[in-house]
Amino acid sequence: MKAVKITEGIFCLPVNLESYQLFEGMWPMPNGISLNSYIVKGEKTALIDLIEDVEGKPADFLAELQSISTQIADIDYLVLNHMEPDHTSWLPAFHAQNPGLAIYTTAKSANLLKSFYDIEQNVHVVKDGDSLDLGGGKVLRFFETPNIHWPETMMTFEESSGTLFSCDAFGSYGTLNGIYFDDQLSTEQHDFFHNEALRYYANIVSSFSTFVTRGIKHLAGLDIKAIAPSHGIIWRENPGAIIKSYERLASYMVGPAEPEVTVIWSSMYGNTERLVNSIVQGVRSEGIPVHVHRVPDEHVGAILASAWKSTGLVLGMPTYEYEMFPPMAWTLDMFRRKKILNKKVLRFGSKGWSGGAQKELTAITEKLKWEFLEPIEWFGAPTEKELQLALESGKALARQVKEACAG
């Protein structure tokens, strides 16, 4: 691959991680992901963020660097927006080839730079609003955006071009192969990257939504003409669209989200499963879209994306050894961690021979501010009574969702 020109003197150097890897060691990437570094050339040259030292990816990066007639020794400044190892693990080898390199980063990041890589010489700590003049009309300005999604994160804005190097914000899953900008995408490709941006947000960013809202307000005065994230497509046709998308996604933490219902269910011997269709029919009869996921068949990464944007949730699980069915318990613990808050919720499931799942559910969701309908529970197998109740409860949940979203 070659470096990709964004505008005069500014280039993207993307390398792709393949789909068989797990992002952050846990999130599936069926379509891979890109790691994007950026070169800004004035009279001096700055590199913004690095890549992961994995499976020959530094060689891909070096080939892209050479495609714009640049060597590691030619780089004067390294700007580190974020210290997570997918952006920095190659730093020791890179730094060894240019030990005089000046590194610009936040105070918290400087501490991590020392603890991760034992680098503390020629490290320049920047504060919010500080700038670095590269000459030739290129000026980098730094904005602290903590907890999007690590505490030390900042974003870098190149003033002459209006390019915001946003680090992990506004990113998405999906590799970059010949198409790098939103204005090059077909309708189908555009939908793909927006959906992957949603899944990325739900997996990586959602629990920090308060800081997302705060960060967007902090950057509101900038004349942003392009958003260049560390993962995924570069947004230059209408960068305001992805910003508005993030504003909307962040607002879902407070709620309501979209007028949709996500059904998440698990079943041991089919007794809980028998109510799923009745509940789905009830919701759909009220004109509300329904997304259905079964655990553990589907990974929680996909389920999170659906749940994050849905105002209503349906949870189906049997009791297992006096508690929740373990795959569902793990899923709901991730909901707690990712702050899936303020939902309208219906729970159903077989009590088996003892019951107990409802008690654990109540405990694990205590701080999520969920509003529950009356649960549907039964011993053993469901009867026609439970099937009819499931249909009516699905309708009732859908009506609550519509009322919440209409307000």
C-alpha positions in Angstrom: 0.0 0.0 0.0 1.0 3.6 -0.5 0.3 6.6 1.8 -3.0 8.3 1.0 -3.0 12.1 0.4 -5.7 13.9 2.3 -4.7 17.4 1.3 -1.4 19.2 0.5 1.3 18.0 2.9 -1.1 15.7 4.9 -1.1 11.9 4.4 -2.7 8.9 5.9 -0.7 5.7 6.5 -3.2 2.9 7.1 -2.3 -0.6 7.9 -4.9 -3.4 8.2 -5.4 -5.9 11.0 -7.1 -9.0 9.6 -10.5 -10.4 10.7 -9.2 -13.4 12.7 -7.8 -11.2 15.5 -9.8 -9.9 18.4 -9.8 -6.1 19.0 -8.7 -5.3 22.5 -8.4 -9.1 23.0 -12.2 -9.6 23.0 -14.1 -7.9 20.2 -14.6 -9.8 17.0 -13.7 -8.0 13.8 -15.3 -10.0 10.9 -14.1 -7.3 8.5 -10.8 -6.5 10.2 -9.8 -3.0 11.2 -7.4 -0.3 10.1 -4.7 1.4 12.2 -4.3 4.9 10.8 -1.2 7.0 11.3 -0.8 10.5 9.8 2.1 12.6 8.4 1.9 16.3 8.3 4.6 18.1 6.4 5.5 21.7 6.8 9.1 22.9 7.0 9.2 20.3 9.7 7.5 16.9 9.6 5.2 15.5 12.3 3.9 11.9 12.6 0.6 11.6 14.4 0.1 8.3 16.2 1.8 5.0 15.5 0.8 1.4 14.9 0.8 -2.0 16.7 4.0 -4.1 16.4 2.3 -7.2 15.2 2.7 -9.7 12.3 4.9 -7.5 10.1 2.7 -4.4 10.2 5.7 -2.1 10.7 7.0 -3.2 7.3 3.7 -2.1 5.7 4.0 1.2 7.5 7.6 1.8 6.3 6.6 1.1 2.7 3.9 3.7 3.0 6.3 6.2 4.6 8.8 5.6 1.8 6.1 6.1 -0.8 6.0 9.8 0.2 9.9 10.0 0.1 10.1 10.0 3.9 12.3 8.0 6.3 12.0 7.6 10.0 15.0 9.8 10.5 13.2 12.6 8.6 10.5 12.9 11.2 11.0 15.8 13.6 7.9 15.3 15.9 5.8 12.4 17.1 2.4 13.4 18.4 0.8 10.8 20.6 -2.9 11.4 21.0 -3.4 8.1 22.9 -1.2 5.6 24.5 -3.1 2.3 24.0 -0.7 -0.3 22.6 -2.5 -0.7 19.3 -1.2 2.8 18.6 2.1 2.6 20.4 3.5 -0.9 20.7 6.0 -0.3 17.9 7.3 2.8 19.6 10.5 1.3 21.2 11.8 0.0 17.8 10.7 3.2 16.0 12.2 5.5 18.7 15.5 3.5 18.5 15.9 4.5 14.9 15.3 8.2 15.7 16.2 8.8 19.3 16.3 12.6 18.9 12.7 12.7 18.0 10.6 15.2 20.0 7.4 13.6 21.4 4.4 15.8 22.1 1.7 14.4 24.3 -0.4 15.1 27.5 0.9 15.0 31.0 -1.0 11.7 31.8 0.3 10.2 28.5 3.9 11.2 29.4 3.5 9.2 32.6 2.3 6.2 30.6 5.1 6.7 28.1 7.5 6.1 30.9 5.7 3.2 32.5 5.0 1.4 29.2 8.2 2.1 27.3 10.7 3.8 29.7 10.9 6.8 27.4 11.1 10.2 29.1 13.8 12.2 27.2 12.7 14.9 24.8 9.1 14.5 25.8 7.1 17.7 25.6 3.9 17.9 27.7 1.2 19.9 26.0 -1.9 21.5 27.6 -5.2 22.1 26.1 -5.0 24.8 23.4 -1.2 24.6 23.0 0.1 24.6 19.4 3.1 23.4 17.4 4.1 25.4 14.3 5.7 23.1 11.7 6.4 26.0 9.3 5.1 26.3 5.8 1.7 27.2 7.1 1.1 24.0 9.0 0.1 24.5 12.6 -1.0 21.7 15.0 -3.2 22.6 17.9 -3.9 20.2 20.8 -7.1 19.7 22.6 -7.4 17.5 25.7 -10.4 15.1 25.4 -10.0 12.8 28.4 -11.8 9.5 28.6 -12.5 9.2 24.9 -11.7 6.6 25.7 -8.6 6.6 27.9 -7.9 9.2 30.6 -4.9 10.7 28.7 -6.5 11.1 25.3 -6.2 14.2 23.2 -7.1 15.3 19.7 -4.9 17.3 17.2 -6.2 19.9 14.8 -4.3 21.1 11.8 -5.4 24.7 11.4 -4.7 25.4 7.7 -6.6 22.4 6.4 -9.2 22.0 9.1 -8.2 18.4 9.6 -9.1 16.9 13.0 -6.9 13.9 14.0 -9.5 12.5 16.4 -7.7 9.3 17.6 -10.2 6.7 18.6 -13.2 9.0 18.4 -15.3 8.8 15.2 -13.6 5.5 14.3 -15.0 2.3 13.0 -14.2 -1.4 12.4 -13.4 -2.4 8.8 -10.2 -2.4 6.8 -9.3 0.2 4.2 -8.5 -1.3 0.8 -8.4 1.2 -2.0 -11.2 3.4 -0.6 -10.3 5.7 2.2 -12.8 8.6 2.3 -16.5 8.8 2.9 -17.0 10.5 -0.5 -15.7 7.5 -2.3 -18.2 5.1 -0.8 -21.2 3.5 -2.5 -24.5 3.6 -0.6 -23.9 0.1 0.6 -20.3 0.8 1.7 -21.5 4.0 3.5 -24.1 2.0 5.4 -21.4 -0.6 6.2 -19.0 2.0 7.8 -21.8 3.7 9.7 -22.9 0.3 11.1 -19.3 -0.5 12.0 -19.0 2.9 13.6 -22.0 2.0 15.8 -20.6 -1.3 16.8 -17.2 0.3 17.5 -18.9 2.9 19.6 -20.9 0.4 21.6 -17.9 -1.8 22.2 -15.2 0.8 22.8 -16.7 4.2 23.7 -20.2 3.8 25.0 -19.4 3.8 28.7 -17.7 7.2 28.3 -20.6 8.9 26.6 -20.7 11.7 29.1 -17.1 12.6 28.0 -18.1 12.3 24.3 -20.8 14.9 24.8 -18.3 17.1 26.7 -15.6 16.7 24.1 -17.8 17.5 21.2 -18.9 20.7 23.0 -15.2 21.5 23.6 -14.4 21.3 19.9 -17.5 23.1 18.7 -15.6 26.3 17.7 -13.3 24.5 15.2 -13.9 24.8 11.5 -13.6 21.1 10.9 -13.3 20.1 7.2 -12.1 16.5 7.6 -12.0 14.0 10.5 -9.1 11.6 10.4 -9.6 8.9 13.1 -7.1 6.2 14.1 -9.4 3.5 12.9 -11.6 3.3 9.8 -12.7 5.7 7.1 -11.7 9.4 6.8 -14.8 11.7 7.0 -14.3 14.7 4.6 -17.5 14.9 2.5 -19.6 15.9 5.5 -17.7 15.6 8.8 -20.6 17.1 10.6 -22.6 14.0 10.0 -20.4 11.7 12.0 -20.2 14.3 14.7 -24.0 14.4 14.9 -24.1 10.6 14.9 -21.8 10.6 17.9 -23.9 13.2 19.7 -26.9 11.1 19.1 -25.2 7.9 20.2 -24.0 9.6 23.4 -27.5 10.8 24.2 -28.7 7.2 24.3 -27.1 6.7 27.7 -29.6 9.2 29.1 -32.4 7.9 26.8 -34.6 7.4 25.1 -32.7 5.8 22.3 -34.4 4.8 19.0 -37.9 3.4 18.9 -36.7 -0.1 18.6 -36.6 -3.3 20.7 -33.7 -5.7 21.1 -34.6 -9.2 22.2 -31.8 -11.2 23.8 -32.6 -14.8 24.7 -31.0 -18.0 25.8 -32.6 -21.4 26.5 -31.3 -24.8 27.8 -34.0 -27.2 26.6 -36.4 -25.0 24.6 -38.9 -24.1 27.3 -37.8 -20.4 27.4 -37.3 -20.4 23.6 -41.0 -21.2 23.1 -42.0 -17.6 24.1 -39.7 -15.7 21.8 -41.9 -15.7 18.7 -45.0 -14.6 20.7 -43.1 -11.6 22.2 -41.6 -10.6 18.8 -45.1 -10.8 17.2 -46.5 -8.6 20.0 -43.8 -5.9 19.5 -44.1 -5.9 15.7 -47.9 -5.7 15.9 -47.3 -2.2 17.3 -45.1 -1.2 14.4 -41.8 -1.3 16.3 -38.7 -2.8 14.7 -37.2 -5.8 16.6 -33.7 -7.2 16.6 -33.3 -10.7 17.9 -30.1 -12.2 19.3 -29.4 -15.6 21.0 -26.6 -16.1 23.5 -24.2 -17.7 23.6 -24.5 -18.1 19.8 -23.9 -14.5 19.1 -21.0 -12.5 20.6 -21.9 -9.7 23.0 -20.0 -7.2 20.8 -22.8 -7.4 18.2 -25.5 -7.5 20.9 -24.2 -4.3 22.5 -24.6 -2.3 19.4 -28.2 -3.4 19.0 -29.0 -2.8 22.6 -27.3 0.6 22.8 -29.6 2.1 20.1 -32.8 0.4 21.3 -35.1 2.0 23.9 -36.6 -1.4 24.7 -35.0 -4.6 25.8 -36.4 -8.1 26.1 -34.4 -10.6 28.2 -35.2 -14.3 27.9 -33.4 -16.7 30.2 -34.1 -19.8 32.3 -33.0 -20.2 35.9 -29.8 -22.2 36.2 -28.7 -23.5 39.6 -30.8 -20.9 41.4 -29.4 -18.0 39.3 -29.4 -16.7 35.8 -28.3 -18.9 32.9 -24.5 -18.1 32.8 -24.2 -16.9 29.2 -26.9 -14.3 29.8 -25.4 -13.3 33.2 -22.1 -12.6 31.4 -23.9 -10.6 28.7 -25.7 -8.5 31.3 -22.5 -7.9 33.2 -21.1 -6.4 30.0 -24.2 -4.2 29.8 -23.4 -3.0 33.3 -19.8 -2.3 32.3 -20.8 -0.4 29.1 -23.5 1.5 30.9 -26.6 0.4 29.0 -28.8 2.7 31.0 -32.4 3.9 31.1 -34.2 1.1 29.1 -37.7 -0.2 29.1 -37.3 -3.9 29.9 -39.3 -7.1 29.8 -37.9 -10.4 31.2 -39.2 -13.9 30.7 -38.0 -17.4 31.4 -38.6 -20.8 32.8 -38.0 -21.1 36.6 -36.9 -24.7 36.0 -37.5 -26.5 39.2 -36.4 -23.8 41.6 -36.5 -20.2 40.3 -33.9 -17.6 41.2 -32.9 -15.9 37.9 -35.1 -12.9 38.6 -33.5 -12.2 41.9 -30.0 -12.2 40.4 -31.2 -10.0 37.5 -32.6 -7.5 39.9 -29.2 -7.3 41.7 -27.0 -7.1 38.6 -29.1 -4.3 37.0 -29.8 -2.3 40.2 -27.8 0.7 39.0 -28.8 0.7 35.3 -32.0 2.6 35.9 -34.1 0.1 33.9 -37.9 0.3 34.0 -39.2 -3.3 34.2 -42.6 -4.7 33.1 -44.0 -7.5 35.1 -41.8 -10.6 34.3 -43.2 -13.7 32.8 -42.0 -16.8 34.7 -43.3 -20.4 35.0 -42.1 -23.7 36.4 -41.2 -26.4 33.8 -42.8 -25.8 30.4 -44.9 -22.9 29.4 -48.6 -23.2 28.8 -51.0 -21.4 26.4 -51.5 -18.9 29.3 -47.8 -17.9 29.1 -47.8 -17.7 25.3 -50.8 -15.3 25.3 -49.2 -13.3 28.1 -46.0 -13.1 26.1 -47.9 -11.6 23.1 -49.6 -9.0 25.3 -46.5 -8.1 27.1 -44.6 -7.6 23.8 -47.4 -5.2 22.8 -47.2 -3.4 26.2 -43.4 -3.0 25.9 -43.8 -1.6 22.4 -46.3 0.9 23.5 -44.0 2.1 26.3 -41.2 2.5 23.8 -43.3 4.6 21.5 -44.5 6.7 24.3 -40.9 7.3 25.6 -39.6 8.2 22.1 -42.6 10.5 21.4 -41.8 12.5 24.5 
